[in-house]
Amino acid sequence: MRRLAFDGGRVVPFEERHLTARYVSWLNDPEVVRYSEQRHIRHTLKSCRAYFESFRTTANEFLAIEADDEQLGHIGNIAVAVDVPNAVGDVSILVGERRAWGTGLATKAWCIVIEELLAGRVRKVTAGTMSANDRMLRLMQRSQMAIEGRRPRHFLLEGREVDLVYAARFA
């Protein structure tokens, strides 16, 4: 995906320069990964590099969200798993930089990526989240995704069962 600019930042292809101790710390922060399956894994620079490298030979995309504010810089990532034969892109997001939470930067980045994907690369964009993840549910709604279904009691979150919620948007 090409570089995509939005008010306050940009989405760019993830590069070696994004592989930092700060990035790894996000993935090991229980609050940042509270609603992610990444919460079960202890990450290292080596494991993050392996994940980054896994995108090189696929149609999938690993993108970095960068704020124009140099104090914030790289604030998170968006991954796109592309099902080429069916023209579907499954999108996920992680905003690790807590100072960027609530600024609207993630929403702008998410929406511009979805628009770019639907402008020609895929016919459908999907996403999923835990039913307890209110921020992600609002993000899906803001990007005009519609709830497609639920997988009841799919995850255990802090000892309680929560649903997996699926959403999608068509071109």
FISE-616581 format. One line per field, with one value per residue: residue in one letter; chain; residue number from 1; x, y, z of N, C-alpha, C, CB in turn. Coordinates in Angstrom, 3 decimals. Last residue first. Glycine has a CB too. Layout:
residues N
residuo	(a / ...)
cadena	(A / ...)
num	(NUM / ...)
nu	(X / ...)
nv	(Y / ...)
nw	(Z / ...)
cau	(X / ...)
cav	(Y / ...)
caw	(Z / ...)
cu	(X / ...)
cv	(Y / ...)
cw	(Z / ...)
cbu	(X / ...)
cbv	(Y / ...)
cbw	(Z / ...)
END
This chain:
residues 171
residuo	(a / f / r / a / a / y / v / l / d / v / e / r / g / e / l / l / f / h / r / p / r / r / g / e / i / a / m / q / s / r / q / m / l / r / l / m / r / d / n / a / s / m / t / g / a / t / v / k / r / v / r / g / a / l / l / e / e / i / v / i / c / w / a / k / t / a / l / g / t / g / w / a / r / r / e / g / v / l / i / s / v / d / g / v / a / n / p / v / d / v / a / v / a / i / n / g / i / h / g / l / q / e / d / d / a / e / i / a / l / f / e / n / a / t / t / r / f / s / e / f / y / a / r / c / s / k / l / t / h / r / i / h / r / q / e / s / y / r / v / v / e / p / d / n / l / w / s / v / y / r / a / t / l / h / r / e / e / f / p / v / v / r / g / g / d / f / a / l / r / r / m)
cadena	(A / A / A / A / A / A / A / A / A / A / A / A / A / A / A / A / A / A / A / A / A / A / A / A / A / A / A / A / A / A / A / A / A / A / A / A / A / A / A / A / A / A / A / A / A / A / A / A / A / A / A / A / A / A / A / A / A / A / A / A / A / A / A / A / A / A / A / A / A / A / A / A / A / A / A / A / A / A / A / A / A / A / A / A / A / A / A / A / A / A / A / A / A / A / A / A / A / A / A / A / A / A / A / A / A / A / A / A / A / A / A / A / A / A / A / A / A / A / A / A / A / A / A / A / A / A / A / A / A / A / A / A / A / A / A / A / A / A / A / A / A / A / A / A / A / A / A / A / A / A / A / A / A / A / A / A / A / A / A / A / A / A / A / A / A / A / A / A / A / A / A)
num	(171 / 170 / 169 / 168 / 167 / 166 / 165 / 164 / 163 / 162 / 161 / 160 / 159 / 158 / 157 / 156 / 155 / 154 / 153 / 152 / 151 / 150 / 149 / 148 / 147 / 146 / 145 / 144 / 143 / 142 / 141 / 140 / 139 / 138 / 137 / 136 / 135 / 134 / 133 / 132 / 131 / 130 / 129 / 128 / 127 / 126 / 125 / 124 / 123 / 122 / 121 / 120 / 119 / 118 / 117 / 116 / 115 / 114 / 113 / 112 / 111 / 110 / 109 / 108 / 107 / 106 / 105 / 104 / 103 / 102 / 101 / 100 / 99 / 98 / 97 / 96 / 95 / 94 / 93 / 92 / 91 / 90 / 89 / 88 / 87 / 86 / 85 / 84 / 83 / 82 / 81 / 80 / 79 / 78 / 77 / 76 / 75 / 74 / 73 / 72 / 71 / 70 / 69 / 68 / 67 / 66 / 65 / 64 / 63 / 62 / 61 / 60 / 59 / 58 / 57 / 56 / 55 / 54 / 53 / 52 / 51 / 50 / 49 / 48 / 47 / 46 / 45 / 44 / 43 / 42 / 41 / 40 / 39 / 38 / 37 / 36 / 35 / 34 / 33 / 32 / 31 / 30 / 29 / 28 / 27 / 26 / 25 / 24 / 23 / 22 / 21 / 20 / 19 / 18 / 17 / 16 / 15 / 14 / 13 / 12 / 11 / 10 / 9 / 8 / 7 / 6 / 5 / 4 / 3 / 2 / 1)
nu	(-17.533 / -18.700 / -17.618 / -18.255 / -17.553 / -18.085 / -17.178 / -17.138 / -18.148 / -16.650 / -16.481 / -13.907 / -11.220 / -10.233 / -11.906 / -12.061 / -14.201 / -16.803 / -19.530 / -20.676 / -19.819 / -21.859 / -22.035 / -21.815 / -22.282 / -20.743 / -18.785 / -18.278 / -16.447 / -17.846 / -17.993 / -15.323 / -15.081 / -16.830 / -15.437 / -13.121 / -14.130 / -15.230 / -14.826 / -16.501 / -16.565 / -13.522 / -13.647 / -12.796 / -13.472 / -13.230 / -14.205 / -14.562 / -13.208 / -9.938 / -8.734 / -10.371 / -11.274 / -11.003 / -8.441 / -8.966 / -10.831 / -9.200 / -7.317 / -8.901 / -9.841 / -7.433 / -6.644 / -8.816 / -8.663 / -6.137 / -6.522 / -8.122 / -7.176 / -7.472 / -4.039 / -1.509 / -0.333 / 0.091 / 0.908 / -0.377 / -2.986 / -3.588 / -5.965 / -6.858 / -8.904 / -9.059 / -10.359 / -11.156 / -11.200 / -10.911 / -8.193 / -6.917 / -7.338 / -5.041 / -4.878 / -3.291 / -2.688 / -1.374 / 0.022 / 1.318 / 2.859 / 5.750 / 5.353 / 5.147 / 6.820 / 6.105 / 3.032 / 1.998 / 2.240 / 1.844 / 1.337 / 2.422 / 1.324 / 1.477 / -0.543 / -0.455 / 0.489 / 3.910 / 6.536 / 6.580 / 5.428 / 7.327 / 8.794 / 7.153 / 7.588 / 10.349 / 10.392 / 9.094 / 10.935 / 13.129 / 12.168 / 9.448 / 6.557 / 4.674 / 1.162 / -1.418 / -2.051 / -2.679 / -5.345 / -6.593 / -7.450 / -4.976 / -2.706 / -2.476 / -2.372 / 0.021 / 2.556 / 3.900 / 3.514 / 4.942 / 7.590 / 8.104 / 8.227 / 10.516 / 12.506 / 11.440 / 10.883 / 10.800 / 12.881 / 11.876 / 8.408 / 5.155 / 4.000 / 1.977 / -0.261 / -0.083 / -1.467 / -3.160 / -5.228 / -3.290 / -1.788 / -0.292 / 1.861 / 0.471 / 0.853)
nv	(-2.752 / -3.401 / -4.277 / -5.957 / -7.741 / -9.926 / -10.526 / -12.986 / -12.563 / -13.816 / -14.994 / -14.034 / -13.839 / -11.925 / -13.400 / -15.880 / -15.999 / -16.832 / -16.396 / -16.583 / -14.798 / -12.935 / -10.757 / -8.314 / -4.930 / -2.852 / 0.108 / 2.816 / 3.672 / 3.780 / 0.993 / 0.441 / 2.116 / 0.914 / -1.504 / -0.512 / 0.446 / -1.866 / -4.904 / -6.957 / -8.572 / -8.476 / -8.345 / -8.099 / -7.186 / -6.797 / -5.554 / -6.397 / -6.221 / -4.731 / -2.695 / -0.440 / 0.905 / -0.571 / 0.300 / 3.025 / 2.824 / 1.582 / 3.613 / 5.651 / 4.502 / 4.232 / 6.931 / 8.035 / 6.495 / 7.229 / 9.967 / 10.687 / 10.674 / 8.429 / 7.791 / 8.771 / 7.988 / 5.250 / 3.573 / 1.487 / 0.418 / -1.835 / -3.485 / -5.294 / -6.580 / -8.573 / -8.304 / -10.190 / -11.597 / -14.281 / -14.602 / -13.090 / -12.025 / -10.375 / -8.735 / -6.003 / -4.079 / -1.148 / 0.280 / 3.267 / 5.553 / 7.197 / 10.443 / 12.204 / 14.279 / 15.020 / 14.906 / 13.267 / 9.778 / 6.815 / 3.459 / 1.023 / -2.177 / -4.905 / -6.981 / -9.854 / -11.364 / -12.263 / -12.007 / -10.234 / -10.890 / -11.920 / -9.803 / -9.173 / -11.506 / -11.278 / -8.940 / -9.874 / -11.731 / -9.973 / -8.339 / -10.168 / -10.881 / -13.394 / -13.759 / -13.116 / -10.786 / -11.170 / -11.138 / -8.196 / -6.570 / -5.674 / -4.492 / -2.263 / -3.441 / -4.986 / -4.706 / -5.902 / -4.282 / -2.029 / -2.905 / -2.965 / -0.150 / 0.422 / -0.899 / -1.194 / -1.118 / 0.921 / 0.474 / -1.488 / -0.533 / -0.565 / 1.948 / 4.379 / 6.898 / 9.961 / 12.981 / 15.125 / 14.079 / 11.708 / 9.870 / 6.898 / 5.244 / 2.214 / -1.174)
nw	(-0.803 / 2.549 / 5.744 / 8.871 / 11.936 / 14.688 / 17.982 / 20.355 / 23.804 / 26.809 / 30.119 / 32.440 / 33.103 / 31.341 / 28.906 / 26.656 / 23.746 / 23.006 / 23.509 / 20.096 / 17.579 / 15.395 / 12.485 / 11.283 / 11.675 / 9.265 / 9.077 / 9.119 / 10.889 / 13.239 / 13.811 / 14.425 / 16.658 / 18.464 / 18.818 / 19.982 / 22.423 / 23.671 / 23.933 / 24.534 / 22.314 / 20.489 / 16.881 / 13.396 / 10.006 / 6.417 / 3.306 / -0.097 / -2.379 / -2.771 / -4.328 / -4.698 / -2.549 / -0.285 / 0.559 / 1.077 / 3.182 / 5.133 / 5.515 / 6.513 / 8.928 / 10.407 / 10.649 / 12.071 / 14.422 / 15.388 / 15.953 / 18.036 / 20.603 / 22.178 / 22.420 / 22.347 / 24.659 / 24.221 / 21.514 / 20.243 / 18.660 / 16.206 / 14.127 / 11.137 / 8.529 / 5.753 / 2.571 / -0.274 / -2.763 / -3.032 / -3.682 / -1.478 / 1.428 / 3.409 / 6.327 / 7.476 / 10.396 / 11.674 / 14.659 / 16.299 / 16.346 / 15.719 / 17.037 / 19.289 / 18.719 / 16.178 / 14.833 / 12.907 / 13.669 / 11.835 / 11.732 / 9.409 / 8.231 / 6.302 / 4.249 / 2.020 / 0.064 / 0.934 / 1.692 / 3.956 / 6.331 / 8.013 / 9.014 / 11.239 / 12.773 / 13.209 / 14.754 / 17.027 / 17.958 / 18.470 / 20.452 / 21.925 / 23.958 / 25.172 / 24.742 / 25.295 / 24.050 / 21.464 / 21.245 / 22.835 / 24.823 / 25.986 / 25.080 / 26.785 / 29.320 / 29.304 / 27.084 / 25.080 / 22.931 / 23.733 / 23.636 / 20.913 / 20.502 / 22.038 / 20.683 / 17.228 / 14.095 / 12.327 / 10.586 / 8.846 / 8.362 / 7.080 / 4.885 / 6.659 / 7.246 / 9.115 / 10.578 / 10.619 / 8.193 / 6.297 / 3.636 / 2.892 / 0.689 / -0.719 / 0.000)
cau	(-17.222 / -18.528 / -18.071 / -17.757 / -18.152 / -17.582 / -18.099 / -16.368 / -18.380 / -17.136 / -16.690 / -15.309 / -12.040 / -10.171 / -11.292 / -12.031 / -12.959 / -15.625 / -18.657 / -20.934 / -19.459 / -21.216 / -22.351 / -22.221 / -22.093 / -21.965 / -18.863 / -19.432 / -15.958 / -17.441 / -19.201 / -15.973 / -14.251 / -17.123 / -16.804 / -13.051 / -13.426 / -16.095 / -13.917 / -16.177 / -17.746 / -14.275 / -13.184 / -13.429 / -12.738 / -13.777 / -13.263 / -15.101 / -14.629 / -10.854 / -7.992 / -9.969 / -11.189 / -12.264 / -8.675 / -7.970 / -11.197 / -10.403 / -6.888 / -8.204 / -10.774 / -8.283 / -5.787 / -8.457 / -9.872 / -6.402 / -5.553 / -8.758 / -6.850 / -8.474 / -5.395 / -2.317 / -0.577 / -1.066 / 1.309 / 0.421 / -2.404 / -3.041 / -5.235 / -6.707 / -8.074 / -9.379 / -9.261 / -11.539 / -11.129 / -12.245 / -9.231 / -6.898 / -7.784 / -5.785 / -4.746 / -4.339 / -2.363 / -2.552 / 0.102 / 0.645 / 1.906 / 5.086 / 5.974 / 4.416 / 6.841 / 7.328 / 3.701 / 2.810 / 1.653 / 2.767 / 0.630 / 2.691 / 1.423 / 1.767 / 0.120 / -0.852 / -0.324 / 2.463 / 6.237 / 7.360 / 4.604 / 6.318 / 9.333 / 7.367 / 6.246 / 9.831 / 11.056 / 8.481 / 9.599 / 13.260 / 12.515 / 10.827 / 7.206 / 5.728 / 2.515 / -0.957 / -1.901 / -1.264 / -4.756 / -5.895 / -8.475 / -6.052 / -3.140 / -2.480 / -3.486 / -1.291 / 1.806 / 4.035 / 2.977 / 3.487 / 6.974 / 8.012 / 7.205 / 9.230 / 12.157 / 12.153 / 11.204 / 9.708 / 13.020 / 12.851 / 9.799 / 6.017 / 4.426 / 3.077 / -0.084 / 0.009 / -0.544 / -2.477 / -5.028 / -4.553 / -1.771 / -1.601 / 1.781 / 1.236 / 0.000)
cav	(-1.667 / -3.755 / -3.207 / -5.869 / -6.637 / -9.731 / -9.785 / -12.437 / -12.922 / -12.717 / -15.324 / -14.080 / -14.830 / -11.683 / -12.106 / -15.654 / -15.657 / -17.334 / -16.909 / -16.444 / -16.140 / -13.113 / -11.919 / -9.472 / -6.194 / -3.385 / -1.353 / 2.326 / 3.397 / 5.048 / 1.751 / -0.266 / 2.337 / 2.270 / -1.539 / -1.128 / 1.345 / -0.766 / -3.874 / -6.038 / -7.750 / -8.955 / -7.917 / -8.770 / -7.021 / -7.385 / -5.428 / -6.477 / -5.893 / -5.754 / -3.923 / -1.259 / 1.661 / -0.701 / -1.099 / 2.634 / 3.477 / 0.907 / 2.288 / 5.872 / 4.851 / 3.077 / 5.948 / 8.556 / 6.476 / 5.832 / 9.542 / 10.553 / 11.838 / 9.482 / 7.309 / 8.951 / 9.434 / 5.680 / 4.819 / 1.223 / 1.721 / -1.730 / -2.285 / -5.195 / -5.504 / -8.541 / -7.883 / -9.781 / -10.130 / -13.795 / -15.186 / -12.629 / -13.259 / -10.334 / -10.096 / -6.394 / -5.245 / -1.766 / -0.482 / 1.981 / 5.344 / 5.918 / 9.582 / 10.935 / 13.748 / 14.232 / 15.374 / 14.403 / 11.099 / 7.827 / 4.728 / 1.809 / -0.730 / -4.478 / -5.693 / -9.153 / -10.225 / -12.472 / -12.875 / -9.966 / -10.185 / -12.845 / -10.530 / -8.208 / -11.148 / -12.446 / -8.950 / -8.806 / -12.204 / -11.082 / -7.731 / -9.699 / -10.466 / -12.466 / -13.977 / -14.432 / -10.740 / -10.917 / -12.441 / -8.865 / -7.234 / -6.249 / -5.727 / -2.077 / -2.552 / -5.630 / -3.876 / -6.513 / -5.636 / -1.958 / -2.648 / -4.238 / -0.968 / 1.054 / -1.366 / -0.549 / -2.188 / 0.852 / 1.576 / -1.865 / -0.719 / -0.812 / 0.558 / 4.028 / 5.449 / 9.180 / 11.860 / 14.772 / 15.226 / 12.184 / 10.982 / 7.544 / 6.131 / 3.455 / 0.000)
caw	(-1.743 / 1.146 / 4.858 / 7.496 / 11.191 / 13.332 / 17.120 / 19.240 / 22.405 / 25.972 / 28.721 / 32.003 / 33.779 / 32.783 / 29.199 / 28.096 / 24.446 / 22.295 / 24.556 / 21.534 / 18.027 / 16.690 / 13.306 / 10.468 / 12.389 / 9.856 / 9.042 / 8.363 / 9.534 / 12.612 / 13.475 / 13.310 / 15.468 / 17.973 / 18.290 / 18.654 / 21.498 / 23.226 / 23.422 / 25.626 / 22.589 / 21.640 / 18.196 / 14.526 / 11.262 / 7.632 / 4.416 / 1.252 / -2.469 / -2.268 / -4.019 / -5.829 / -3.801 / -1.018 / 0.210 / 0.073 / 1.918 / 4.612 / 5.032 / 5.243 / 7.846 / 10.105 / 9.986 / 10.752 / 13.597 / 15.012 / 14.935 / 16.724 / 19.763 / 22.291 / 22.678 / 21.129 / 24.510 / 25.015 / 22.172 / 21.427 / 18.972 / 17.556 / 14.524 / 12.590 / 9.052 / 7.175 / 3.434 / 1.075 / -2.692 / -2.688 / -4.548 / -2.868 / 0.787 / 2.153 / 5.790 / 6.548 / 9.572 / 11.070 / 13.416 / 16.218 / 17.443 / 15.435 / 16.022 / 19.240 / 20.086 / 16.338 / 16.048 / 12.473 / 13.930 / 12.337 / 11.879 / 10.617 / 8.092 / 7.665 / 4.473 / 3.232 / -0.375 / 0.871 / 0.552 / 2.730 / 5.350 / 7.481 / 7.864 / 10.158 / 12.313 / 12.488 / 13.444 / 16.234 / 17.552 / 17.520 / 19.169 / 21.912 / 22.724 / 25.590 / 24.225 / 25.755 / 25.503 / 21.748 / 21.550 / 21.731 / 23.999 / 26.806 / 24.409 / 25.328 / 28.985 / 29.456 / 28.020 / 26.397 / 22.847 / 23.559 / 24.946 / 21.633 / 19.839 / 22.345 / 22.032 / 18.337 / 15.049 / 13.287 / 11.544 / 9.874 / 7.942 / 8.241 / 5.057 / 5.761 / 7.318 / 7.887 / 10.462 / 11.864 / 9.077 / 6.851 / 4.580 / 2.959 / 1.847 / -0.776 / 0.000)
cu	(-18.513 / -18.211 / -17.758 / -18.318 / -17.538 / -18.308 / -17.415 / -17.388 / -17.303 / -17.247 / -17.235 / -15.379 / -13.497 / -11.155 / -11.387 / -11.251 / -13.165 / -14.318 / -17.347 / -19.868 / -19.574 / -20.871 / -21.558 / -22.616 / -22.651 / -21.643 / -20.157 / -19.438 / -17.025 / -16.976 / -18.854 / -17.226 / -14.866 / -16.324 / -17.198 / -14.440 / -13.388 / -15.413 / -14.734 / -15.310 / -17.503 / -15.443 / -14.012 / -12.849 / -13.494 / -12.896 / -13.951 / -13.964 / -15.281 / -12.292 / -8.896 / -9.308 / -10.698 / -12.255 / -9.921 / -8.188 / -10.251 / -10.819 / -8.081 / -7.706 / -10.067 / -9.175 / -6.604 / -7.612 / -9.559 / -7.623 / -5.807 / -7.810 / -7.551 / -8.211 / -6.335 / -3.755 / -1.407 / -1.367 / 0.103 / 0.795 / -1.692 / -2.476 / -4.736 / -5.832 / -8.044 / -8.384 / -9.726 / -10.277 / -11.664 / -12.317 / -10.641 / -8.006 / -7.965 / -6.060 / -5.650 / -4.006 / -3.568 / -2.053 / -1.276 / 0.754 / 1.231 / 4.167 / 5.128 / 5.061 / 6.130 / 7.464 / 4.913 / 3.600 / 2.574 / 2.024 / 1.615 / 1.858 / 1.698 / 2.118 / 0.323 / -0.038 / -0.772 / 1.780 / 4.743 / 6.943 / 5.291 / 5.431 / 8.287 / 7.831 / 6.326 / 8.425 / 10.531 / 9.095 / 8.883 / 11.882 / 12.615 / 11.063 / 8.632 / 6.547 / 3.473 / 0.512 / -1.363 / -1.001 / -3.248 / -5.399 / -7.872 / -7.059 / -4.292 / -3.062 / -3.598 / -2.480 / 0.387 / 3.318 / 3.069 / 2.878 / 5.457 / 7.307 / 7.014 / 8.079 / 10.801 / 11.736 / 12.078 / 9.935 / 11.910 / 12.960 / 10.658 / 7.413 / 5.364 / 3.376 / 0.946 / 0.093 / -0.573 / -1.503 / -4.413 / -4.224 / -3.186 / -1.568 / 0.451 / 1.079 / 0.901)
cv	(-1.194 / -2.525 / -3.624 / -4.633 / -6.601 / -8.562 / -9.566 / -11.802 / -12.346 / -13.195 / -14.105 / -14.359 / -14.880 / -12.577 / -11.883 / -14.376 / -15.666 / -17.120 / -17.483 / -17.103 / -16.085 / -14.581 / -11.933 / -10.663 / -7.319 / -4.705 / -1.770 / 0.817 / 2.734 / 4.848 / 3.055 / 0.492 / 1.655 / 2.572 / -0.161 / -1.214 / 0.768 / 0.158 / -2.728 / -4.863 / -6.749 / -8.008 / -8.580 / -8.255 / -7.783 / -7.045 / -5.973 / -6.344 / -5.838 / -5.282 / -5.058 / -2.577 / 0.801 / 0.041 / -1.254 / 1.193 / 3.055 / 1.505 / 1.539 / 4.545 / 5.031 / 3.362 / 4.744 / 7.550 / 6.951 / 5.737 / 8.109 / 10.071 / 11.816 / 10.705 / 8.499 / 8.478 / 9.732 / 7.166 / 5.393 / 2.460 / 1.543 / -0.324 / -2.433 / -3.993 / -5.553 / -7.602 / -7.827 / -9.392 / -9.592 / -12.279 / -14.657 / -13.263 / -12.893 / -11.741 / -10.168 / -7.784 / -5.573 / -2.925 / -0.941 / 1.369 / 3.979 / 5.601 / 8.368 / 9.964 / 12.392 / 13.660 / 14.475 / 14.985 / 12.166 / 9.144 / 5.697 / 3.078 / -0.071 / -3.004 / -5.457 / -7.876 / -9.392 / -11.235 / -13.170 / -10.781 / -10.070 / -12.201 / -11.441 / -8.921 / -10.193 / -12.167 / -10.128 / -8.732 / -11.158 / -11.573 / -8.816 / -9.014 / -10.002 / -12.146 / -12.955 / -14.694 / -12.050 / -10.906 / -12.332 / -10.234 / -7.992 / -7.061 / -6.425 / -3.307 / -2.354 / -4.746 / -4.457 / -5.714 / -6.390 / -3.349 / -2.540 / -4.027 / -2.293 / 0.247 / -0.793 / -1.192 / -1.622 / -0.233 / 1.597 / -0.781 / -1.106 / -1.119 / 0.450 / 2.538 / 5.106 / 7.698 / 11.179 / 13.627 / 14.761 / 13.345 / 11.310 / 8.631 / 6.883 / 4.230 / 1.239)
cw	(-2.375 / 0.311 / 3.439 / 6.805 / 9.801 / 12.674 / 15.774 / 18.306 / 21.497 / 24.535 / 27.979 / 30.507 / 33.376 / 33.538 / 30.699 / 28.327 / 25.961 / 23.053 / 24.006 / 22.413 / 19.558 / 16.868 / 14.598 / 11.311 / 11.523 / 10.551 / 9.731 / 8.164 / 8.667 / 11.176 / 12.752 / 12.865 / 14.250 / 16.709 / 17.746 / 18.030 / 20.088 / 22.229 / 22.809 / 25.162 / 23.718 / 21.898 / 19.280 / 15.828 / 12.343 / 8.828 / 5.656 / 2.258 / -1.096 / -2.442 / -3.555 / -5.501 / -4.960 / -2.347 / -0.662 / -0.380 / 0.792 / 3.275 / 4.442 / 4.661 / 6.514 / 8.898 / 9.526 / 9.975 / 12.183 / 14.104 / 14.471 / 15.637 / 18.417 / 21.437 / 22.824 / 21.323 / 23.266 / 24.884 / 22.900 / 22.205 / 20.305 / 17.700 / 15.958 / 12.909 / 10.578 / 7.852 / 4.877 / 1.838 / -1.366 / -2.559 / -4.282 / -3.712 / -0.688 / 1.640 / 4.566 / 6.022 / 8.702 / 10.229 / 12.963 / 14.844 / 17.416 / 16.607 / 15.697 / 18.253 / 20.150 / 17.737 / 16.314 / 13.638 / 13.371 / 12.518 / 12.516 / 10.576 / 9.438 / 7.576 / 5.959 / 3.416 / 0.820 / 0.283 / 0.411 / 1.510 / 3.988 / 6.418 / 7.218 / 8.889 / 11.130 / 11.955 / 12.605 / 14.843 / 16.703 / 17.043 / 18.092 / 20.575 / 22.961 / 24.349 / 24.832 / 25.430 / 26.071 / 23.254 / 21.766 / 22.170 / 22.819 / 25.984 / 25.146 / 24.629 / 27.469 / 29.090 / 28.142 / 27.486 / 24.168 / 23.623 / 24.843 / 22.976 / 20.579 / 21.752 / 22.446 / 19.663 / 16.165 / 14.345 / 12.595 / 10.957 / 9.135 / 7.721 / 6.263 / 5.896 / 6.254 / 8.229 / 9.122 / 11.752 / 10.392 / 7.791 / 5.040 / 4.030 / 1.796 / 0.532 / 0.000)
cbu	(-16.206 / -19.778 / -17.398 / -18.125 / -17.947 / -17.753 / -18.521 / -15.492 / -19.754 / -16.200 / -17.651 / -16.037 / -11.970 / -10.462 / -11.985 / -11.394 / -12.448 / -15.528 / -19.383 / -22.280 / -17.980 / -22.126 / -22.090 / -21.104 / -22.790 / -23.073 / -17.612 / -19.477 / -14.719 / -16.327 / -20.011 / -16.340 / -12.817 / -16.809 / -17.802 / -12.418 / -11.997 / -16.556 / -12.931 / -15.465 / -18.930 / -13.364 / -13.252 / -13.253 / -12.573 / -13.912 / -12.800 / -15.869 / -15.350 / -10.562 / -6.954 / -9.073 / -10.268 / -13.403 / -8.813 / -6.546 / -11.177 / -11.568 / -6.244 / -7.021 / -11.530 / -9.147 / -4.657 / -7.701 / -10.972 / -6.611 / -4.130 / -9.347 / -5.361 / -8.581 / -5.437 / -1.683 / 0.755 / -0.840 / 1.880 / 1.644 / -3.502 / -1.940 / -6.129 / -6.095 / -8.590 / -9.332 / -8.711 / -12.315 / -11.912 / -12.696 / -9.234 / -5.547 / -9.137 / -5.015 / -5.131 / -4.483 / -1.960 / -3.384 / 1.025 / -0.797 / 0.855 / 6.132 / 7.340 / 2.950 / 6.178 / 8.538 / 2.716 / 1.926 / 1.413 / 3.972 / -0.692 / 4.207 / 0.142 / 2.935 / -0.698 / -0.690 / -1.551 / 1.892 / 7.000 / 8.800 / 4.258 / 5.453 / 10.541 / 8.400 / 5.432 / 9.816 / 12.611 / 8.632 / 8.745 / 14.042 / 13.850 / 11.842 / 6.413 / 6.634 / 2.535 / -1.809 / -3.231 / -0.822 / -5.052 / -4.716 / -9.478 / -6.782 / -1.961 / -1.047 / -3.310 / -1.452 / 1.771 / 5.500 / 3.703 / 3.129 / 7.542 / 9.425 / 7.592 / 9.195 / 13.254 / 11.869 / 11.924 / 8.399 / 13.037 / 14.231 / 10.349 / 5.469 / 5.126 / 4.348 / -1.453 / 1.232 / -0.833 / -3.469 / -6.364 / -5.335 / -1.114 / -2.722 / 2.989 / 0.784 / -0.972)
cbv	(-2.129 / -4.446 / -1.836 / -7.138 / -5.278 / -11.019 / -8.418 / -13.551 / -12.436 / -11.481 / -16.523 / -12.752 / -14.600 / -10.210 / -10.940 / -16.866 / -14.279 / -16.672 / -17.968 / -17.035 / -16.581 / -12.613 / -13.189 / -9.872 / -6.166 / -3.580 / -2.014 / 2.995 / 2.510 / 5.708 / 2.053 / -1.723 / 1.816 / 3.323 / -1.993 / -2.532 / 1.611 / 0.040 / -4.477 / -6.791 / -8.640 / -9.069 / -6.389 / -10.291 / -5.500 / -8.908 / -3.935 / -7.805 / -6.909 / -6.076 / -3.643 / -0.499 / 2.856 / -0.194 / -1.946 / 2.802 / 5.014 / 1.011 / 1.457 / 6.848 / 6.122 / 2.708 / 5.496 / 9.882 / 7.355 / 4.962 / 9.662 / 11.865 / 11.913 / 9.900 / 6.418 / 8.197 / 10.198 / 5.348 / 5.849 / 0.507 / 2.881 / -2.828 / -1.028 / -6.502 / -4.137 / -9.981 / -6.518 / -10.921 / -9.510 / -14.425 / -16.677 / -12.931 / -13.842 / -9.528 / -11.207 / -5.362 / -6.472 / -0.737 / -1.686 / 2.126 / 6.410 / 4.757 / 9.132 / 11.179 / 14.747 / 15.078 / 15.372 / 15.484 / 11.325 / 8.005 / 4.578 / 2.150 / -0.163 / -5.327 / -4.542 / -10.063 / -10.708 / -12.789 / -14.177 / -10.224 / -8.799 / -13.367 / -11.355 / -7.141 / -10.513 / -13.690 / -9.044 / -7.459 / -12.546 / -12.245 / -6.942 / -10.874 / -9.366 / -13.074 / -13.885 / -15.518 / -10.413 / -9.581 / -13.434 / -8.006 / -6.207 / -5.140 / -6.689 / -1.799 / -1.191 / -6.090 / -2.370 / -6.656 / -6.407 / -1.282 / -1.365 / -4.850 / -1.230 / 2.501 / -0.959 / 0.985 / -3.380 / 0.597 / 2.895 / -2.115 / 0.562 / -1.994 / 0.033 / 4.877 / 4.657 / 9.616 / 10.869 / 14.439 / 15.965 / 11.029 / 12.219 / 6.504 / 7.129 / 4.319 / -0.003)
cbw	(-2.838 / 0.612 / 5.207 / 6.702 / 11.928 / 12.492 / 17.770 / 18.501 / 21.954 / 26.067 / 28.583 / 32.337 / 35.200 / 33.088 / 28.403 / 28.868 / 23.990 / 20.951 / 25.350 / 21.863 / 17.532 / 17.844 / 12.535 / 9.533 / 13.798 / 8.777 / 9.733 / 7.027 / 9.592 / 13.424 / 14.746 / 13.721 / 15.702 / 19.060 / 19.390 / 18.738 / 21.991 / 24.415 / 22.365 / 26.739 / 22.940 / 22.898 / 18.328 / 14.428 / 11.645 / 7.483 / 4.625 / 1.463 / -3.341 / -0.779 / -2.957 / -6.657 / -3.626 / -0.171 / 1.478 / 0.634 / 2.079 / 5.622 / 6.184 / 5.439 / 8.193 / 11.328 / 10.927 / 10.889 / 14.225 / 16.270 / 15.480 / 16.315 / 19.543 / 23.693 / 23.951 / 19.960 / 24.441 / 26.464 / 21.141 / 21.046 / 19.028 / 17.832 / 14.386 / 13.188 / 8.567 / 7.809 / 2.994 / 1.816 / -3.849 / -1.405 / -4.384 / -3.492 / 1.447 / 1.100 / 6.869 / 5.379 / 10.456 / 10.207 / 13.588 / 16.592 / 17.406 / 15.202 / 16.486 / 18.854 / 21.064 / 16.017 / 17.276 / 11.844 / 15.454 / 11.377 / 12.746 / 10.744 / 7.479 / 8.326 / 3.859 / 4.448 / -1.174 / 2.279 / 0.686 / 2.998 / 5.866 / 8.610 / 8.289 / 10.581 / 13.455 / 13.407 / 13.612 / 16.944 / 18.792 / 18.167 / 19.277 / 22.141 / 22.065 / 26.743 / 22.676 / 25.136 / 26.149 / 21.125 / 20.424 / 21.229 / 23.484 / 27.543 / 24.283 / 24.813 / 29.685 / 30.862 / 27.547 / 26.749 / 21.777 / 22.222 / 25.557 / 21.850 / 18.364 / 21.812 / 23.060 / 18.361 / 14.337 / 12.560 / 10.806 / 9.232 / 7.280 / 9.134 / 3.769 / 6.071 / 7.100 / 7.045 / 11.506 / 12.887 / 9.332 / 7.603 / 3.948 / 3.259 / 1.880 / -1.973 / 1.232)
END
